[in-house]
Amino acid sequence: MSEVRVLIADDQRVVREGLAVLLDLLPGVEVVGTAADGEQAVELAVELAPDVVLMDLRMPRCDGIEATRRLRERTEVQVIALTTYADDRSVLDALRAGARGYLTKDAGGEEIRRALAQVADGQAVIDPAVAHHLVDTIATGAIGTTGTAGPARAPRTPDGLTPREVEVLALIAEGLTNTEIAGRLFVSEATVKSHVNHLLAKIGARDRAQAVGYAYRTGLVR
């Protein structure tokens, strides 16, 4: 089987160089280049014509969503979103832009290799934990099948908290650590930390203790 030619796009140098070293060691994979932002990813993809771009979503100048959209308009290159973020909106935006795969950065080398081979072969790949959560979210009406807000019966949350942030807040109120929350939600610890930081900022809490008090005051936890 011919090798899958891969371009890596990530604004963190240690991440993209580490991925390049990892993927170069895998059978059936050839890393043809790395990009530090979305603009460079598009330019290099047009120039080098890789089979697949491993695309981070949060990058300067041009983020991964917009870069994916441009690639779909200008090339036949396939895109796999490889990101810390596993929230519903990120998944839907990436898929709408044209990504054929979605993996979180805690994916192992063999998992990434299989995803690259499948996407290069025309298949779609989504991290099982992400897919499971996305299906549950759509089924409960938090996000409609078109990616817009769900039915009016979906509960409203205070201070702009997302359903996932409310879920994390409830688990904090149970006394779970970030590591335990990550295991409960099938996401990376970095993703949980991001959710915690966002919800603390939204509710104006300095620490987890204040967040727990907020959860009880607002009725999010009983």
C-alpha positions in Angstrom: 0.0 0.0 0.0 1.3 3.4 -0.9 2.2 5.8 1.9 -0.3 8.5 3.0 1.3 11.9 2.5 0.5 14.2 5.5 0.8 17.9 6.3 0.7 18.9 9.9 -0.8 22.3 10.9 -0.5 23.5 14.5 0.6 26.8 16.0 2.5 25.2 18.8 5.9 24.3 17.6 6.5 21.5 20.1 3.2 19.9 19.1 3.7 20.0 15.3 7.4 18.9 15.6 6.4 16.1 18.0 3.7 14.9 15.7 6.1 15.0 12.8 8.6 12.8 14.6 5.8 10.4 15.8 4.2 10.0 12.4 7.5 9.6 10.5 8.0 6.5 12.7 4.7 4.9 11.7 4.5 2.5 8.7 2.5 3.8 5.7 2.9 7.5 6.6 5.1 10.2 5.1 5.1 13.7 6.6 5.6 16.2 3.7 5.6 19.4 5.7 4.4 21.4 8.8 2.5 24.7 9.0 2.3 27.2 11.9 -1.1 28.7 11.1 -4.1 28.3 8.8 -2.7 30.6 6.1 0.5 28.6 5.8 -1.4 25.3 5.9 -3.5 26.3 2.8 -0.4 27.6 1.0 1.6 24.4 1.7 -1.3 22.1 0.9 -1.7 23.8 -2.5 2.0 23.5 -3.1 2.7 20.0 -1.8 -0.6 18.3 -2.5 -0.6 16.0 0.5 -3.3 13.3 0.9 -4.4 14.5 4.3 -3.9 17.6 6.5 -3.9 17.1 10.3 -5.4 20.4 11.2 -5.5 22.2 14.6 -8.6 24.3 15.0 -7.3 27.2 17.2 -4.5 29.0 15.2 -3.6 32.6 14.5 -4.2 34.5 11.2 -6.5 31.9 9.9 -8.0 29.2 12.2 -8.4 25.6 11.3 -12.1 25.9 10.4 -11.5 28.6 7.8 -8.4 26.9 6.5 -10.4 23.7 6.1 -13.1 25.6 4.2 -10.6 27.1 1.8 -8.9 23.7 1.2 -12.3 22.2 0.3 -12.9 25.0 -2.2 -9.5 24.9 -3.8 -8.1 21.4 -3.5 -8.9 17.7 -3.2 -6.9 17.4 0.0 -8.8 15.7 2.9 -8.7 17.2 6.4 -8.6 15.6 9.9 -9.2 18.0 12.8 -6.8 17.1 15.5 -7.5 19.3 18.5 -7.8 19.7 22.2 -11.4 20.8 21.9 -14.1 18.1 21.8 -17.1 20.4 22.4 -20.2 20.2 20.2 -19.7 23.5 18.4 -16.1 22.7 17.4 -17.1 19.3 16.0 -20.0 20.6 14.0 -18.1 23.6 12.7 -15.2 21.4 11.6 -17.5 18.9 9.8 -19.5 21.7 8.2 -16.3 23.2 6.9 -15.4 19.9 5.2 -13.3 18.0 7.6 -13.5 14.2 7.0 -12.2 13.3 10.5 -12.1 14.6 14.0 -9.7 13.4 16.7 -8.6 14.8 20.0 -4.9 15.3 20.9 -4.9 12.4 23.4 -5.3 10.0 20.4 -2.4 7.5 20.2 -0.1 7.0 17.2 -1.8 3.9 16.0 -5.2 5.6 16.2 -3.9 8.5 14.1 -2.3 6.2 11.6 -5.6 4.3 11.1 -7.6 7.5 10.8 -5.1 8.8 8.1 -5.4 5.7 6.1 -9.2 5.7 6.3 -9.7 9.3 5.4 -7.2 9.0 2.5 -9.3 6.1 1.3 -12.4 8.3 1.3 -13.9 7.3 4.6 -14.9 9.5 7.5 -13.5 9.1 11.0 -14.6 10.6 14.3 -13.2 9.9 17.7 -15.7 7.4 19.3 -16.0 9.4 22.5 -16.7 12.6 20.6 -19.2 10.9 18.3 -21.0 9.4 21.3 -21.3 12.7 23.0 -22.4 14.5 19.8 -25.2 12.0 19.2 -26.4 12.3 22.8 -26.4 16.1 22.5 -28.4 16.1 19.3 -30.8 13.5 20.7 -31.6 15.6 23.7 -32.2 18.7 21.6 -29.2 20.8 22.9 -28.1 21.1 19.2 -30.4 20.6 16.3 -29.5 18.4 13.3 -28.6 21.5 11.3 -26.2 22.6 14.0 -28.4 25.4 15.2 -29.9 25.9 18.7 -32.2 23.0 19.7 -35.9 23.2 20.4 -37.4 25.7 22.8 -37.7 22.9 25.5 -33.9 22.8 25.8 -33.1 24.3 29.2 -31.6 27.8 29.3 -28.3 28.2 31.2 -27.2 31.4 33.1 -24.3 33.6 32.1 -23.9 32.0 28.7 -22.6 28.7 30.0 -22.7 25.9 27.4 -24.3 22.6 28.2 -20.9 21.0 28.5 -19.7 23.7 31.0 -22.8 23.1 33.1 -22.0 19.4 33.0 -18.4 20.1 34.1 -19.7 22.4 36.9 -22.0 19.7 38.2 -19.1 17.3 38.4 -17.0 19.9 40.2 -19.9 20.2 42.7 -19.6 16.4 43.2 -16.0 16.9 44.3 -14.4 15.4 41.2 -10.9 16.4 40.1 -10.1 17.4 36.5 -8.6 13.9 36.0 -11.8 12.3 37.3 -14.0 14.5 35.2 -12.0 13.7 32.1 -12.6 10.0 32.7 -16.3 10.5 33.3 -16.7 12.6 30.1 -14.3 10.6 27.9 -12.2 13.7 27.0 -8.7 14.8 27.7 -7.7 16.5 31.0 -6.6 19.5 28.9 -10.1 19.8 27.5 -11.6 19.7 31.1 -9.1 22.4 32.2 -10.2 24.6 29.3 -13.9 24.1 30.2 -13.1 24.9 33.9 -11.2 28.1 33.0 -14.0 29.2 30.7 -16.8 28.7 33.1 -14.9 30.3 36.0 -14.5 33.4 33.8 -18.1 33.5 32.8 -19.5 33.2 36.3 -16.9 35.5 37.8 -15.6 32.9 40.3 -12.0 32.9 41.5 -11.8 29.2 42.4 -13.7 25.9 42.4 -15.3 26.6 45.8 -16.9 29.8 44.5 -18.1 27.9 41.4 -19.8 25.2 43.6 -21.5 28.0 45.6 -22.7 29.5 42.3 -24.0 26.2 41.0 -26.2 25.8 44.1 -27.4 29.4 44.1 -28.5 29.3 40.5 -30.2 25.9 40.8 -27.8 24.2 38.4 -27.0 21.7 41.2 -29.5 20.6 43.9 
